[in-house]
Amino acid sequence: MCGITGFVTFKPFPFRKKIIRQMLQQIKHRGPDDEGIFTQDNVTLGVRRLSIIDVKGGKQPIHDEKKKVTVVFNGEIYNYKLLRKELKLKGHVFKTETDTEVIVHMYEEKKEELFKYLNGMFAIAIWDEEDKKLVLGRDRIGEKPLYWGIFNNDLIFASELKAILVHPRARRELNLDSVYRYLTYEYVPAPYSIFKNIYKLMPGHYLIFKRGRVLIEKYWDVSFQRMGIFSEEEVLQKLEVLIEDSVKLRLVSDVPLGVFLSGGLDSSTIAYYASKNSRKKLKSFSIGFEQKSFDESKYAELVAKKFGLIHHHKIFTPKDLIGLIPEVVSKMDEPLADSSLFPTYFLSKFSREKVTVSLGGDGADELFMGYPTFQAHRLADFYNKVPQFFHNYIISHAVRSLNVSFENFSFDFKAKKFIEGIYENPLIRNQIWLGAFGYQDSAKKILLPDVRKSLTIDNPIEEINNKNDLKRFSAWDALIYQYIKTYLADDILVKVDRASMLNSLEVRSPFLDYRIVEFVCALPVSYKLRGFTTKYILKKLMSDKLPSVTTKRSKKGFGIPISLFLRNELKEIMIIAKNELGKQNIFDNRYINNLVDMHLEGRKDNRKQIWTLIIFYLWYRTYFS
Protein backbone atom coordinates (compact mmCIF):
# COMPACT_ATOMS: atom_id res chain seq x y z
CA MET A 1 0.00 0.00 0.00
CA CYS A 2 1.43 3.33 -1.02
CA GLY A 3 0.85 6.86 -2.20
CA ILE A 4 1.89 7.87 -5.70
CA THR A 5 2.38 11.16 -7.49
CA GLY A 6 4.13 12.62 -10.52
CA PHE A 7 4.02 14.93 -13.51
CA VAL A 8 4.84 15.05 -17.20
CA THR A 9 6.14 18.35 -18.54
CA PHE A 10 7.09 19.55 -22.03
CA LYS A 11 8.80 22.77 -20.95
CA PRO A 12 12.12 23.25 -19.14
CA PHE A 13 11.50 22.57 -15.48
CA PRO A 14 14.28 23.01 -12.89
CA PHE A 15 14.33 21.42 -9.43
CA ARG A 16 12.07 18.51 -10.40
CA LYS A 17 13.38 16.28 -7.61
CA LYS A 18 12.81 19.01 -5.06
CA ILE A 19 9.23 19.45 -6.27
CA ILE A 20 8.44 15.74 -6.28
CA ARG A 21 9.78 15.43 -2.74
CA GLN A 22 7.48 18.25 -1.63
CA MET A 23 4.57 16.44 -3.28
CA LEU A 24 5.54 13.17 -1.60
CA GLN A 25 5.73 14.87 1.78
CA GLN A 26 2.00 15.61 1.47
CA ILE A 27 1.20 11.88 1.28
CA LYS A 28 3.89 10.51 3.59
CA HIS A 29 1.17 9.01 5.82
CA ARG A 30 0.22 6.67 2.97
CA GLY A 31 3.72 5.21 2.91
CA PRO A 32 5.91 5.91 5.95
CA ASP A 33 8.39 3.10 5.24
CA ASP A 34 10.17 4.24 2.11
CA GLU A 35 10.40 6.83 -0.67
CA GLY A 36 11.21 6.32 -4.35
CA ILE A 37 11.73 8.81 -7.19
CA PHE A 38 12.16 8.37 -10.94
CA THR A 39 12.96 11.27 -13.27
CA GLN A 40 13.83 11.03 -16.95
CA ASP A 41 13.35 13.41 -19.86
CA ASN A 42 9.76 14.70 -19.54
CA VAL A 43 8.53 12.54 -16.67
CA THR A 44 8.94 12.57 -12.90
CA LEU A 45 7.35 9.87 -10.73
CA GLY A 46 7.30 9.48 -6.95
CA VAL A 47 6.06 6.94 -4.44
CA ARG A 48 5.74 6.60 -0.67
CA ARG A 49 5.63 2.96 0.41
CA LEU A 50 3.82 1.14 3.19
CA SER A 51 5.56 -2.24 3.10
CA ILE A 52 3.10 -5.15 3.00
CA ILE A 53 4.43 -7.70 0.45
CA ASP A 54 8.17 -8.45 0.09
CA VAL A 55 8.99 -5.94 2.81
CA LYS A 56 12.75 -5.88 2.09
CA GLY A 57 12.81 -6.24 -1.69
CA GLY A 58 9.75 -4.30 -2.83
CA LYS A 59 11.21 -0.82 -3.25
CA GLN A 60 9.53 1.28 -5.96
CA PRO A 61 9.67 2.50 -8.71
CA ILE A 62 10.15 -0.85 -10.46
CA HIS A 63 11.34 -1.24 -14.07
CA ASP A 64 11.35 -3.95 -16.71
CA GLU A 65 14.61 -5.66 -17.73
CA LYS A 66 15.50 -2.94 -20.26
CA LYS A 67 14.20 -0.03 -18.15
CA LYS A 68 11.72 0.91 -20.86
CA VAL A 69 8.71 0.53 -18.54
CA THR A 70 8.56 2.13 -15.08
CA VAL A 71 5.76 1.64 -12.55
CA VAL A 72 4.68 3.28 -9.30
CA PHE A 73 1.69 1.68 -7.67
CA ASN A 74 -0.72 2.08 -4.75
CA GLY A 75 -2.77 -0.92 -3.66
CA GLU A 76 -2.72 -4.70 -3.78
CA ILE A 77 -3.02 -7.16 -6.68
CA TYR A 78 -4.51 -10.26 -5.10
CA ASN A 79 -4.00 -12.59 -8.07
CA TYR A 80 -0.38 -11.56 -8.60
CA LYS A 81 1.05 -15.02 -7.83
CA LEU A 82 -1.01 -16.63 -10.59
CA LEU A 83 -0.06 -13.87 -13.06
CA ARG A 84 3.58 -14.21 -12.04
CA LYS A 85 3.61 -17.92 -12.93
CA GLU A 86 2.12 -17.20 -16.35
CA LEU A 87 4.64 -14.43 -17.02
CA LYS A 88 7.56 -16.63 -16.02
CA LEU A 89 6.43 -19.23 -18.56
CA LYS A 90 6.66 -16.48 -21.19
CA GLY A 91 10.27 -15.79 -20.27
CA HIS A 92 9.98 -12.79 -17.99
CA VAL A 93 12.62 -12.54 -15.28
CA PHE A 94 11.67 -11.32 -11.79
CA LYS A 95 13.99 -9.61 -9.34
CA THR A 96 11.48 -9.18 -6.49
CA GLU A 97 8.51 -11.01 -4.94
CA THR A 98 6.20 -8.01 -5.30
CA ASP A 99 2.91 -7.55 -7.09
CA THR A 100 4.32 -4.29 -8.51
CA GLU A 101 6.78 -6.16 -10.71
CA VAL A 102 3.90 -8.26 -12.07
CA ILE A 103 2.29 -5.01 -13.29
CA VAL A 104 5.49 -4.09 -15.15
CA HIS A 105 5.63 -7.33 -17.10
CA MET A 106 1.88 -7.46 -17.63
CA TYR A 107 2.16 -4.07 -19.32
CA GLU A 108 4.87 -5.43 -21.60
CA GLU A 109 2.50 -8.22 -22.63
CA LYS A 110 -0.88 -6.49 -22.70
CA LYS A 111 -0.25 -2.71 -22.78
CA GLU A 112 -3.38 -0.90 -21.53
CA GLU A 113 -5.37 -4.13 -21.61
CA LEU A 114 -3.48 -5.26 -18.49
CA PHE A 115 -6.04 -3.68 -16.13
CA LYS A 116 -8.65 -6.26 -17.17
CA TYR A 117 -6.43 -9.02 -15.77
CA LEU A 118 -5.80 -7.51 -12.35
CA ASN A 119 -7.89 -8.57 -9.36
CA GLY A 120 -7.27 -5.99 -6.70
CA MET A 121 -7.50 -2.44 -5.46
CA PHE A 122 -5.11 -0.10 -7.20
CA ALA A 123 -4.03 3.23 -8.56
CA ILE A 124 -1.21 2.69 -11.05
CA ALA A 125 1.10 5.00 -13.00
CA ILE A 126 3.16 3.56 -15.88
CA TRP A 127 5.76 5.46 -17.89
CA ASP A 128 6.31 3.91 -21.34
CA GLU A 129 9.69 5.23 -22.47
CA GLU A 130 9.50 3.86 -26.02
CA ASP A 131 6.07 5.33 -26.70
CA LYS A 132 6.71 8.44 -24.56
CA LYS A 133 3.39 8.18 -22.76
CA LEU A 134 2.03 8.06 -19.25
CA VAL A 135 -0.69 5.54 -18.42
CA LEU A 136 -2.80 5.92 -15.28
CA GLY A 137 -5.24 3.21 -14.17
CA ARG A 138 -7.71 2.84 -11.31
CA ASP A 139 -9.36 -0.29 -9.91
CA ARG A 140 -12.85 -1.35 -10.94
CA ILE A 141 -14.82 -0.18 -7.89
CA GLY A 142 -12.70 2.78 -6.76
CA GLU A 143 -11.05 1.52 -3.59
CA LYS A 144 -7.86 3.51 -4.29
CA PRO A 145 -7.98 7.22 -5.22
CA LEU A 146 -6.30 8.92 -8.18
CA TYR A 147 -6.53 12.64 -9.00
CA TRP A 148 -5.18 14.35 -12.10
CA GLY A 149 -5.14 17.77 -13.72
CA ILE A 150 -3.70 19.66 -16.69
CA PHE A 151 -1.90 22.94 -16.02
CA ASN A 152 0.05 24.80 -18.74
CA ASN A 153 -0.13 21.60 -20.83
CA ASP A 154 1.56 19.59 -18.04
CA LEU A 155 -0.23 16.62 -16.49
CA ILE A 156 0.04 16.34 -12.71
CA PHE A 157 -1.37 13.37 -10.77
CA ALA A 158 -1.44 12.05 -7.21
CA SER A 159 -3.18 9.68 -4.82
CA GLU A 160 -4.41 12.70 -2.91
CA LEU A 161 -5.37 16.11 -4.17
CA LYS A 162 -3.16 17.96 -1.69
CA ALA A 163 -0.03 16.62 -3.41
CA ILE A 164 -1.10 18.17 -6.72
CA LEU A 165 -1.68 21.55 -5.09
CA VAL A 166 1.94 21.96 -3.95
CA HIS A 167 3.19 21.70 -7.54
CA PRO A 168 4.18 25.24 -8.64
CA ARG A 169 2.08 25.09 -11.82
CA ALA A 170 -1.12 23.87 -10.15
CA ARG A 171 -3.81 26.43 -9.31
CA ARG A 172 -6.09 26.41 -6.27
CA GLU A 173 -9.46 27.60 -7.59
CA LEU A 174 -12.74 26.67 -5.93
CA ASN A 175 -15.23 25.03 -8.30
CA LEU A 176 -18.64 26.50 -7.37
CA ASP A 177 -20.42 23.83 -9.42
CA SER A 178 -18.76 21.29 -7.15
CA VAL A 179 -19.84 23.19 -4.05
CA TYR A 180 -23.39 22.78 -5.37
CA ARG A 181 -22.72 19.08 -5.96
CA TYR A 182 -21.34 18.76 -2.43
CA LEU A 183 -24.46 20.31 -0.89
CA THR A 184 -26.58 17.81 -2.79
CA TYR A 185 -24.50 14.68 -2.18
CA GLU A 186 -22.46 15.48 0.97
CA TYR A 187 -19.39 14.68 -1.17
CA VAL A 188 -18.13 15.68 -4.60
CA PRO A 189 -19.01 12.90 -7.08
CA ALA A 190 -16.46 11.73 -9.64
CA PRO A 191 -15.12 12.70 -12.10
CA TYR A 192 -15.20 16.14 -10.50
CA SER A 193 -13.20 17.52 -7.61
CA ILE A 194 -13.79 20.56 -5.41
CA PHE A 195 -11.17 22.46 -7.44
CA LYS A 196 -11.30 23.66 -11.03
CA ASN A 197 -9.19 21.71 -13.54
CA ILE A 198 -8.52 18.81 -11.14
CA TYR A 199 -10.44 15.56 -11.63
CA LYS A 200 -10.80 12.09 -10.22
CA LEU A 201 -10.03 9.25 -12.60
CA MET A 202 -13.25 7.23 -12.62
CA PRO A 203 -13.18 3.66 -11.25
CA GLY A 204 -12.76 1.05 -13.99
CA HIS A 205 -11.02 3.56 -16.28
CA TYR A 206 -7.51 4.28 -17.49
CA LEU A 207 -5.97 7.48 -18.82
CA ILE A 208 -3.29 7.90 -21.48
CA PHE A 209 -1.29 11.12 -21.70
CA LYS A 210 0.73 11.35 -24.91
CA ARG A 211 2.02 14.34 -26.86
CA GLY A 212 0.04 16.69 -24.63
CA ARG A 213 -3.30 14.95 -25.20
CA VAL A 214 -5.48 13.05 -22.74
CA LEU A 215 -7.44 9.92 -23.68
CA ILE A 216 -9.67 8.24 -21.08
CA GLU A 217 -11.09 4.76 -21.68
CA LYS A 218 -13.40 2.50 -19.68
CA TYR A 219 -12.08 -1.07 -19.25
CA TRP A 220 -14.80 -2.45 -16.93
CA ASP A 221 -18.33 -1.74 -15.80
CA VAL A 222 -21.03 -3.32 -13.66
CA SER A 223 -23.33 -5.55 -15.68
CA PHE A 224 -26.78 -6.79 -14.69
CA GLN A 225 -27.12 -9.35 -17.45
CA ARG A 226 -29.01 -12.24 -15.88
CA MET A 227 -27.30 -15.62 -15.78
CA GLY A 228 -28.86 -18.96 -16.56
CA ILE A 229 -31.50 -20.19 -14.15
CA PHE A 230 -29.90 -21.38 -10.91
CA SER A 231 -31.60 -22.94 -7.93
CA GLU A 232 -31.26 -21.18 -4.60
CA GLU A 233 -28.95 -23.97 -3.43
CA GLU A 234 -26.65 -23.42 -6.43
CA VAL A 235 -26.56 -19.67 -5.78
CA LEU A 236 -25.64 -20.29 -2.14
CA GLN A 237 -22.85 -22.69 -3.10
CA LYS A 238 -21.40 -20.33 -5.70
CA LEU A 239 -21.61 -17.32 -3.39
CA GLU A 240 -19.82 -19.15 -0.59
CA VAL A 241 -16.99 -20.24 -2.90
CA LEU A 242 -16.52 -16.67 -4.13
CA ILE A 243 -16.56 -15.04 -0.68
CA GLU A 244 -14.25 -17.64 0.84
CA ASP A 245 -11.75 -17.36 -2.02
CA SER A 246 -11.87 -13.57 -1.88
CA VAL A 247 -11.11 -13.61 1.85
CA LYS A 248 -8.28 -16.14 1.36
CA LEU A 249 -6.62 -13.91 -1.24
CA ARG A 250 -6.85 -10.94 1.12
CA LEU A 251 -5.26 -12.81 4.02
CA VAL A 252 -1.90 -12.83 2.20
CA SER A 253 0.38 -10.43 4.06
CA ASP A 254 3.96 -10.25 5.32
CA VAL A 255 2.87 -7.99 8.18
CA PRO A 256 0.28 -8.36 11.01
CA LEU A 257 -3.34 -8.55 9.83
CA GLY A 258 -6.69 -8.21 11.61
CA VAL A 259 -10.43 -7.69 11.07
CA PHE A 260 -12.79 -4.76 11.63
CA LEU A 261 -15.79 -6.15 13.51
CA SER A 262 -18.93 -4.08 14.13
CA GLY A 263 -21.07 -7.08 15.01
CA GLY A 264 -23.29 -6.58 11.95
CA LEU A 265 -23.85 -9.14 9.22
CA ASP A 266 -21.21 -7.88 6.79
CA SER A 267 -18.18 -7.63 9.06
CA SER A 268 -19.21 -10.82 10.89
CA THR A 269 -19.31 -12.68 7.57
CA ILE A 270 -15.76 -11.56 6.79
CA ALA A 271 -14.65 -12.46 10.33
CA TYR A 272 -16.11 -15.96 9.93
CA TYR A 273 -14.28 -16.75 6.68
CA ALA A 274 -11.08 -15.04 7.84
CA SER A 275 -10.92 -17.01 11.10
CA LYS A 276 -11.76 -20.20 9.20
CA ASN A 277 -8.89 -19.74 6.73
CA SER A 278 -6.20 -18.07 8.84
CA ARG A 279 -3.30 -20.08 10.19
CA LYS A 280 -2.95 -17.65 13.07
CA LYS A 281 -5.42 -16.45 15.66
CA LEU A 282 -6.75 -13.16 14.29
CA LYS A 283 -7.19 -9.88 16.10
CA SER A 284 -10.51 -8.05 15.74
CA PHE A 285 -11.31 -4.40 16.41
CA SER A 286 -14.50 -2.54 17.21
CA ILE A 287 -15.67 0.69 18.75
CA GLY A 288 -18.77 1.50 20.76
CA PHE A 289 -20.75 4.57 21.78
CA GLU A 290 -22.11 5.80 25.10
CA GLN A 291 -25.55 6.30 23.50
CA LYS A 292 -27.32 2.93 23.44
CA SER A 293 -29.22 3.51 20.18
CA PHE A 294 -25.86 3.80 18.37
CA ASP A 295 -23.89 1.08 20.16
CA GLU A 296 -23.32 -2.44 18.79
CA SER A 297 -20.51 -3.48 21.16
CA LYS A 298 -22.21 -6.56 22.59
CA TYR A 299 -22.80 -8.00 19.12
CA ALA A 300 -19.16 -7.57 18.11
CA GLU A 301 -18.02 -9.27 21.31
CA LEU A 302 -20.47 -12.13 20.72
CA VAL A 303 -19.08 -12.82 17.23
CA ALA A 304 -15.46 -12.46 18.37
CA LYS A 305 -16.02 -14.99 21.16
CA LYS A 306 -17.72 -17.45 18.80
CA PHE A 307 -14.78 -17.43 16.37
CA GLY A 308 -12.00 -17.25 18.94
CA LEU A 309 -10.77 -13.81 17.87
CA ILE A 310 -8.50 -11.70 20.05
CA HIS A 311 -10.89 -8.80 20.39
CA HIS A 312 -9.97 -5.15 21.03
CA HIS A 313 -12.64 -2.60 21.83
CA LYS A 314 -12.81 1.12 22.64
CA ILE A 315 -15.59 3.60 23.35
CA PHE A 316 -15.86 6.65 21.08
CA THR A 317 -16.88 9.67 23.16
CA PRO A 318 -17.89 13.25 22.34
CA LYS A 319 -14.49 14.30 23.68
CA ASP A 320 -12.81 12.02 21.12
CA LEU A 321 -14.89 13.56 18.33
CA ILE A 322 -14.08 17.13 19.35
CA GLY A 323 -10.38 16.28 19.40
CA LEU A 324 -10.47 14.59 16.00
CA ILE A 325 -12.53 17.09 13.99
CA PRO A 326 -9.78 19.68 13.33
CA GLU A 327 -7.10 17.00 12.99
CA VAL A 328 -8.97 14.94 10.39
CA VAL A 329 -10.70 17.65 8.34
CA SER A 330 -7.43 19.57 7.93
CA LYS A 331 -5.96 16.49 6.23
CA MET A 332 -8.89 15.78 3.91
CA ASP A 333 -8.58 16.66 0.21
CA GLU A 334 -12.23 17.60 -0.19
CA PRO A 335 -15.16 18.23 2.13
CA LEU A 336 -16.83 14.94 3.10
CA ALA A 337 -19.89 15.20 5.34
CA ASP A 338 -20.14 11.53 6.27
CA SER A 339 -19.93 11.75 10.07
CA SER A 340 -18.82 8.11 10.30
CA LEU A 341 -15.44 9.30 8.98
CA PHE A 342 -14.47 10.14 12.55
CA PRO A 343 -15.24 6.81 14.27
CA THR A 344 -13.62 5.10 11.26
CA TYR A 345 -10.49 7.19 11.81
CA PHE A 346 -10.62 6.40 15.55
CA LEU A 347 -11.01 2.68 14.79
CA SER A 348 -8.13 2.77 12.29
CA LYS A 349 -5.86 4.61 14.70
CA PHE A 350 -6.17 2.13 17.53
CA SER A 351 -6.14 -0.88 15.15
CA ARG A 352 -2.80 0.34 13.76
CA GLU A 353 -1.28 -0.15 17.19
CA LYS A 354 -1.64 -3.91 16.67
CA VAL A 355 -1.80 -4.58 12.89
CA THR A 356 -0.81 -3.05 9.54
CA VAL A 357 -3.64 -4.60 7.49
CA SER A 358 -7.31 -5.05 8.34
CA LEU A 359 -10.23 -6.68 6.52
CA GLY A 360 -13.60 -4.90 6.40
CA GLY A 361 -17.15 -5.56 5.25
CA ASP A 362 -17.63 -2.61 2.88
CA GLY A 363 -19.65 -3.16 -0.29
CA ALA A 364 -22.21 -5.68 0.95
CA ASP A 365 -24.93 -3.08 1.55
CA GLU A 366 -24.71 -1.87 -2.04
CA LEU A 367 -24.48 -5.32 -3.64
CA PHE A 368 -27.12 -7.09 -1.53
CA MET A 369 -29.50 -4.11 -1.21
CA GLY A 370 -28.91 -3.77 2.52
CA TYR A 371 -29.76 -0.12 3.07
CA PRO A 372 -33.14 0.89 4.56
CA THR A 373 -33.68 3.03 1.46
CA PHE A 374 -34.29 -0.11 -0.57
CA GLN A 375 -37.12 -1.03 1.79
CA ALA A 376 -38.37 2.55 1.57
CA HIS A 377 -38.55 2.33 -2.24
CA ARG A 378 -40.66 -0.80 -1.92
CA LEU A 379 -42.90 0.98 0.56
CA ALA A 380 -43.11 3.94 -1.84
CA ASP A 381 -44.63 1.66 -4.47
CA PHE A 382 -47.52 0.95 -2.08
CA TYR A 383 -47.73 4.54 -0.84
CA ASN A 384 -48.15 5.95 -4.32
CA LYS A 385 -51.19 3.74 -4.85
CA VAL A 386 -52.98 5.52 -1.99
CA PRO A 387 -55.40 8.25 -3.21
CA GLN A 388 -53.79 11.71 -3.37
CA PHE A 389 -56.27 13.09 -0.82
CA PHE A 390 -54.79 10.88 1.91
CA HIS A 391 -51.25 11.99 0.95
CA ASN A 392 -51.91 15.69 1.25
CA TYR A 393 -54.35 15.96 4.11
CA ILE A 394 -53.79 12.95 6.33
CA ILE A 395 -50.44 11.18 5.94
CA SER A 396 -48.25 14.20 5.20
CA HIS A 397 -49.88 16.22 7.98
CA ALA A 398 -49.47 13.38 10.47
CA VAL A 399 -45.80 12.92 9.58
CA ARG A 400 -45.02 16.63 9.87
CA SER A 401 -46.73 16.68 13.26
CA LEU A 402 -44.40 14.04 14.73
CA ASN A 403 -42.30 15.19 17.66
CA VAL A 404 -38.60 15.56 16.83
CA SER A 405 -36.36 12.82 18.21
CA PHE A 406 -32.57 12.89 18.08
CA GLU A 407 -32.07 9.14 18.46
CA ASN A 408 -30.33 7.02 15.82
CA PHE A 409 -32.59 6.65 12.75
CA SER A 410 -35.62 7.70 14.78
CA PHE A 411 -39.07 7.10 13.31
CA ASP A 412 -39.82 10.79 12.84
CA PHE A 413 -36.52 11.39 11.00
CA LYS A 414 -37.14 8.46 8.62
CA ALA A 415 -40.79 9.35 8.08
CA LYS A 416 -40.03 12.98 7.24
CA LYS A 417 -37.22 12.00 4.88
CA PHE A 418 -39.56 9.50 3.23
CA ILE A 419 -42.21 12.15 2.55
CA GLU A 420 -39.60 14.62 1.29
CA GLY A 421 -38.73 12.59 -1.78
CA ILE A 422 -41.81 10.47 -2.32
CA TYR A 423 -43.10 12.08 -5.53
CA GLU A 424 -39.81 11.95 -7.46
CA ASN A 425 -38.66 9.11 -9.66
CA PRO A 426 -36.69 6.45 -7.72
CA LEU A 427 -33.23 7.67 -8.78
CA ILE A 428 -33.89 11.28 -7.79
CA ARG A 429 -35.79 10.16 -4.70
CA ASN A 430 -32.93 7.97 -3.54
CA GLN A 431 -30.44 10.82 -3.52
CA ILE A 432 -32.91 13.11 -1.75
CA TRP A 433 -33.14 10.50 1.01
CA LEU A 434 -29.36 10.18 1.21
CA GLY A 435 -28.26 13.78 0.79
CA ALA A 436 -28.22 16.82 3.03
CA PHE A 437 -30.05 19.48 1.04
CA GLY A 438 -32.29 17.18 -0.93
CA TYR A 439 -33.45 18.55 -4.24
CA GLN A 440 -32.04 21.36 -6.36
CA ASP A 441 -34.25 24.08 -4.86
CA SER A 442 -33.11 23.59 -1.26
CA ALA A 443 -29.46 23.25 -2.32
CA LYS A 444 -29.70 26.42 -4.41
CA LYS A 445 -31.58 28.47 -1.81
CA ILE A 446 -28.64 28.41 0.56
CA LEU A 447 -26.37 29.88 -2.13
CA LEU A 448 -26.16 33.63 -2.65
CA PRO A 449 -27.84 34.95 -5.83
CA ASP A 450 -24.52 35.78 -7.55
CA VAL A 451 -23.26 32.27 -6.87
CA ARG A 452 -26.46 30.76 -8.27
CA LYS A 453 -26.07 32.80 -11.45
CA SER A 454 -22.49 31.56 -11.91
CA LEU A 455 -23.48 27.86 -11.83
CA THR A 456 -23.18 25.98 -15.12
CA ILE A 457 -25.26 22.97 -14.00
CA ASP A 458 -28.96 22.89 -13.21
CA ASN A 459 -29.34 19.70 -11.18
CA PRO A 460 -26.35 17.67 -9.85
CA ILE A 461 -28.46 14.53 -9.40
CA GLU A 462 -29.64 14.43 -13.00
CA GLU A 463 -26.14 15.37 -14.16
CA ILE A 464 -24.51 12.35 -12.50
CA ASN A 465 -27.38 10.00 -13.39
CA ASN A 466 -27.09 10.99 -17.06
CA LYS A 467 -23.33 10.43 -17.00
CA ASN A 468 -23.93 6.94 -15.65
CA ASP A 469 -26.56 6.26 -18.34
CA LEU A 470 -28.95 4.62 -15.89
CA LYS A 471 -31.69 4.27 -18.51
CA ARG A 472 -30.01 1.02 -19.57
CA PHE A 473 -31.21 -0.79 -16.47
CA SER A 474 -34.39 -1.82 -14.71
CA ALA A 475 -35.46 0.44 -11.84
CA TRP A 476 -33.97 -1.78 -9.12
CA ASP A 477 -30.74 -2.46 -11.00
CA ALA A 478 -30.36 1.26 -11.68
CA LEU A 479 -30.58 1.95 -7.93
CA ILE A 480 -27.86 -0.62 -7.20
CA TYR A 481 -25.71 0.82 -9.99
CA GLN A 482 -26.23 4.34 -8.65
CA TYR A 483 -25.14 3.23 -5.17
CA ILE A 484 -22.00 1.49 -6.47
CA LYS A 485 -20.94 4.36 -8.72
CA THR A 486 -21.67 7.26 -6.36
CA TYR A 487 -22.27 6.57 -2.66
CA LEU A 488 -19.91 3.58 -2.45
CA ALA A 489 -17.12 4.97 -4.65
CA ASP A 490 -17.19 8.62 -3.59
CA ASP A 491 -18.32 8.42 0.03
CA ILE A 492 -17.80 5.04 1.69
CA LEU A 493 -14.52 4.11 0.00
CA VAL A 494 -13.11 7.64 0.28
CA LYS A 495 -13.95 7.62 3.98
CA VAL A 496 -12.29 4.24 4.55
CA ASP A 497 -9.23 5.06 2.44
CA ARG A 498 -8.53 8.43 4.07
CA ALA A 499 -9.33 7.33 7.64
CA SER A 500 -7.11 4.25 7.36
CA MET A 501 -4.25 5.72 5.31
CA LEU A 502 -3.94 8.77 7.56
CA ASN A 503 -2.97 6.13 10.13
CA SER A 504 -0.80 4.12 7.69
CA LEU A 505 -3.25 1.21 7.85
CA GLU A 506 -4.29 -0.84 4.83
CA VAL A 507 -7.96 -1.89 4.68
CA ARG A 508 -9.06 -4.68 2.33
CA SER A 509 -12.68 -5.28 1.33
CA PRO A 510 -13.41 -8.89 0.26
CA PHE A 511 -16.98 -8.11 -0.87
CA LEU A 512 -15.53 -5.81 -3.56
CA ASP A 513 -13.71 -8.58 -5.39
CA TYR A 514 -14.98 -7.97 -8.93
CA ARG A 515 -16.00 -11.63 -9.29
CA ILE A 516 -18.42 -11.23 -6.35
CA VAL A 517 -19.68 -7.92 -7.75
CA GLU A 518 -20.36 -9.47 -11.17
CA PHE A 519 -22.04 -12.56 -9.71
CA VAL A 520 -24.32 -10.74 -7.26
CA CYS A 521 -25.32 -8.03 -9.75
CA ALA A 522 -26.29 -10.72 -12.25
CA LEU A 523 -28.69 -12.34 -9.76
CA PRO A 524 -32.40 -11.48 -9.85
CA VAL A 525 -33.41 -8.79 -7.37
CA SER A 526 -35.40 -11.33 -5.34
CA TYR A 527 -32.13 -12.88 -4.14
CA LYS A 528 -31.18 -9.55 -2.60
CA LEU A 529 -34.46 -7.91 -1.59
CA ARG A 530 -37.27 -10.36 -0.88
CA GLY A 531 -40.38 -8.53 0.24
CA PHE A 532 -38.95 -6.17 2.84
CA THR A 533 -36.09 -8.52 3.76
CA THR A 534 -32.75 -7.04 2.70
CA LYS A 535 -29.62 -9.10 1.92
CA TYR A 536 -31.80 -12.17 1.61
CA ILE A 537 -29.24 -14.56 0.09
CA LEU A 538 -26.36 -13.41 2.31
CA LYS A 539 -28.48 -13.87 5.43
CA LYS A 540 -29.48 -17.31 4.17
CA LEU A 541 -25.82 -18.23 3.56
CA MET A 542 -24.76 -17.15 7.04
CA SER A 543 -27.82 -18.32 8.99
CA ASP A 544 -26.08 -21.47 10.27
CA LYS A 545 -22.64 -19.86 10.69
CA LEU A 546 -23.28 -16.72 12.73
CA PRO A 547 -25.18 -16.08 15.98
CA SER A 548 -28.87 -15.86 15.06
CA VAL A 549 -29.15 -12.28 16.33
CA THR A 550 -26.53 -11.21 13.76
CA THR A 551 -28.58 -12.29 10.77
CA LYS A 552 -31.98 -11.29 12.15
CA ARG A 553 -31.56 -7.84 13.65
CA SER A 554 -32.05 -4.68 11.62
CA LYS A 555 -29.19 -2.62 10.24
CA LYS A 556 -27.76 0.08 12.52
CA GLY A 557 -25.05 1.63 10.36
CA PHE A 558 -21.89 3.26 11.69
CA GLY A 559 -23.22 6.68 12.59
CA ILE A 560 -22.58 8.90 15.58
CA PRO A 561 -25.11 10.99 17.56
CA ILE A 562 -24.53 14.18 15.58
CA SER A 563 -28.01 15.54 16.29
CA LEU A 564 -27.48 15.40 20.05
CA PHE A 565 -23.86 16.58 19.86
CA LEU A 566 -24.86 19.69 17.87
CA ARG A 567 -27.14 20.75 20.74
CA ASN A 568 -24.45 20.06 23.35
CA GLU A 569 -20.76 19.25 22.82
CA LEU A 570 -20.59 20.58 19.25
CA LYS A 571 -22.75 23.65 19.82
CA GLU A 572 -19.74 25.99 20.02
CA ILE A 573 -18.19 24.86 16.73
CA MET A 574 -21.63 25.03 15.09
CA ILE A 575 -22.04 28.68 16.13
CA ILE A 576 -18.51 29.54 14.94
CA ALA A 577 -19.16 27.86 11.59
CA LYS A 578 -22.50 29.67 11.25
CA ASN A 579 -20.82 33.03 11.74
CA GLU A 580 -17.79 32.32 9.54
CA LEU A 581 -19.70 30.82 6.61
CA GLY A 582 -21.38 34.16 6.06
CA LYS A 583 -17.97 35.72 5.33
CA GLN A 584 -17.16 33.42 2.39
CA ASN A 585 -19.51 35.15 -0.07
CA ILE A 586 -20.99 31.78 -1.00
CA PHE A 587 -23.90 31.09 1.38
CA ASP A 588 -27.00 32.97 2.49
CA ASN A 589 -26.47 33.64 6.19
CA ARG A 590 -30.21 33.99 6.92
CA TYR A 591 -30.80 30.48 5.60
CA ILE A 592 -28.02 29.10 7.79
CA ASN A 593 -29.28 30.95 10.88
CA ASN A 594 -32.74 29.47 10.38
CA LEU A 595 -31.34 25.92 10.10
CA VAL A 596 -29.38 26.32 13.33
CA ASP A 597 -32.20 27.99 15.27
CA MET A 598 -34.72 25.27 14.35
CA HIS A 599 -32.29 22.56 15.41
CA LEU A 600 -31.37 24.17 18.72
CA GLU A 601 -35.03 24.80 19.55
CA GLY A 602 -35.92 21.17 18.77
CA ARG A 603 -38.36 22.13 16.02
CA LYS A 604 -36.54 20.13 13.33
CA ASP A 605 -33.62 17.71 13.10
CA ASN A 606 -31.31 19.59 10.71
CA ARG A 607 -28.21 17.56 11.54
CA LYS A 608 -27.39 16.61 7.95
CA GLN A 609 -27.56 20.15 6.60
CA ILE A 610 -25.71 21.69 9.54
CA TRP A 611 -22.99 19.04 9.60
CA THR A 612 -22.48 19.42 5.84
CA LEU A 613 -21.94 23.16 6.35
CA ILE A 614 -19.62 22.72 9.36
CA ILE A 615 -17.38 20.35 7.40
CA PHE A 616 -17.28 22.78 4.47
CA TYR A 617 -16.32 25.63 6.79
CA LEU A 618 -13.48 23.62 8.37
CA TRP A 619 -12.24 22.40 4.99
CA TYR A 620 -12.41 25.89 3.46
CA ARG A 621 -10.49 27.33 6.40
CA THR A 622 -7.68 24.84 5.76
CA TYR A 623 -7.35 25.50 2.03
CA PHE A 624 -8.26 29.18 1.64
CA SER A 625 -7.70 31.03 4.93
Beta strands, then each sheet from edge to edge (+ up, - down):
strand 1: 2-8
strand 2: 34-40
strand 3: 43-49
strand 4: 62-63
strand 5: 69-77
strand 6: 120-128
strand 7: 133-138
strand 8: 147-151
strand 9: 154-158
strand 10: 198-200
strand 11: 205-210
strand 12: 213-218
strand 13: 257-260
strand 14: 283-289
strand 15: 310-316
strand 16: 357-359
strand 17: 506-508
sheet 1: 2+ 3- 1+ 9- 8+ 10-
sheet 2: 4+ 5- 6+ 7- 11+ 12-
sheet 3: 15+ 14+ 13+ 16+ 17+
end
